Amino acid sequence: MKNTDYLQRSLHSVWHPCSQMKQFETLPLVPVARGEGMWLYDFEGGRYLDAISSWWVNLFGHCNPRINAALKDQLDKLEHVILAGFTHEPVIRLSERLSALTGLGHCFYGSDGASATEIALKMSFHYWRNSGQPEKTRFISLQNSYHGETIGALSVTDVALFRDTYAPLLRQSTQVPTPDWRHAEAGESPHAFAERCAAHLRTHLEQHHAETAAFIVEPLVQGAAGMGMYDAEYLRQARAICDEFKVHLIADEIAVGFGRTGTMFAFEQANVHSSADTHAETAPPSRTRRSAPAESGGSVSCRTGTMFAFEQANVHSSADTHAEAASPSRTRRSAPVESGDSASCRPDTLLASEQAGIRPDFMCLSKGISGGYLPLSAVLTTDEVFQAFYHDETAKGFLHSHSYTGNALACRAALATLDIFEQDGVIEANRAKAAYLTQAAQPLRDHPRVKNFRHTGMIWAFEAESSTPHFSRVFYQQALQHELLLRPMGNTVYFMPPYIISHEEIDFLVAGTLKVLEQLC
Ligand SMILES: *Cc1c(COP(=O)(O)O)cnc(C)c1O
């Protein structure tokens, strides 16, 4: 098979995401035959360095042998099981480890980032309702925020291109000024700008705290805003302000979690007062945590008997439709017995983030959580939030679910990913790697048409001054010619590579990016 065979078939059968399909008349799709490490290979020997981690998800390369091995092992044990009333080892171990890493717990699972946002928003709202403050129903987010594209998540997303069309469907939310330092006054430091923006947050909450449930933020880096970066001081102050006005703080670490910003979770950096100390790690304190079993609601399964239910709209005689209904199995409704007995074991030790006391009320995780292998998301929260749902009354529980909640294969991929972090000292190793890339990128930083060159952890970005129309599309195509997968957002070019990138590959990335810049005017 050749690349072109796949192109036509894909364009006829697949509705590609985040795309104007008509653009593929002139912008060819890239069919990928296989991936290995940093590289994606097409069907004709072409290769591309995946410098954006396949949309910010891949951490340790494509077809990573260790994650592959874990998944192969898991495949022969358990692929998936209902998580209401049942549990399994990968989900328990993952929940324990995420709890130890974040200082939060009661891991609630979804399938993708947007569902994690939905879960956090619903939990916050429901917490206030269960706690006798049902008037707290509103959400605030930062200007240019991105929290996903389902209707609830889009309601707190402030990207006009994604949001404006659907505005009539969305619940009103408020955006407060972003501390993204590209918007600072000339001469104003990122720290001073963060303080000024925090003052706006305070003013807003002084007036609106009574009806505000939560403030949702992307800690340190606003990804979809074009890698807008800001000072950790903003998170420190936001935490204090939210505490003062009794508003939840939701950390959307979907993009920045799992080492992207230089610490395991971006929010940890709010604990460190001197930026020189950003990476200091303290020995974890010992603490015993309280835990309680979760309550689960009933579920009913009712399958339809055709491959897809809608096929039955094709059957004209309803007598025919039910001709086979004699078989009782077809219409059977089964209500599984629900047990509330999910004993949970909590680790005794927690990380520095909790010791220092600055942590969000909710943390949303996805993207890198499974190493970029399988769709998985999680929301962790505090004991206090959890306890507000723990009740004799069913409706006070969190009656939310997705079919693939806590999928065993996805959890196992996540465990293998955490193993790599531990065994390879990844956070530490990334510091040296990041220093190398920043150094290697000096010619980019010095380039006359490069503005706002910036870097946080394993993310680099800059704005390219260019008069080329459709800059991002043209840049993307030119980059492919240089064997690079780069996908600028507007005029913002960014690198967000898998952590396994080698020095040679870094040099290749920088050299190719410079060549593309030279080709565009
Ligand atoms: C990608 C992203 C989401 C949405 O995740 P999906 O898996 O694409 O639904 C939410 N928040 C942030 C910060 C993201 O970067």
PDBQT file of the ligand as one rigid body, heavy atoms in Angstrom, charges set to zero:
ROOT
HETATM    1  C1  LIG A 601      -6.214  18.821  25.982  1.00  0.00    +0.000 C 
HETATM    2  C2  LIG A 601      -6.745  19.552  27.147  1.00  0.00    +0.000 A 
HETATM    3  C3  LIG A 601      -8.029  19.299  27.648  1.00  0.00    +0.000 A 
HETATM    4  C4  LIG A 601      -8.996  18.364  26.980  1.00  0.00    +0.000 C 
HETATM    5  O1  LIG A 601      -8.528  17.059  26.899  1.00  0.00    +0.000 OA
HETATM    6  P1  LIG A 601      -9.148  16.090  25.779  1.00  0.00    +0.000 P 
HETATM    7  O2  LIG A 601      -8.573  14.766  26.094  1.00  0.00    +0.000 OA
HETATM    8  O3  LIG A 601      -8.670  16.635  24.458  1.00  0.00    +0.000 OA
HETATM    9  O4  LIG A 601     -10.617  16.161  25.908  1.00  0.00    +0.000 OA
HETATM   10  C5  LIG A 601      -8.424  19.983  28.772  1.00  0.00    +0.000 A 
HETATM   11  N1  LIG A 601      -7.607  20.862  29.385  1.00  0.00    +0.000 NA
HETATM   12  C6  LIG A 601      -6.373  21.127  28.931  1.00  0.00    +0.000 A 
HETATM   13  C7  LIG A 601      -5.517  22.089  29.675  1.00  0.00    +0.000 C 
HETATM   14  C8  LIG A 601      -5.907  20.511  27.788  1.00  0.00    +0.000 A 
HETATM   15  O5  LIG A 601      -4.701  20.809  27.301  1.00  0.00    +0.000 OA
ENDROOT
TORSDOF 0
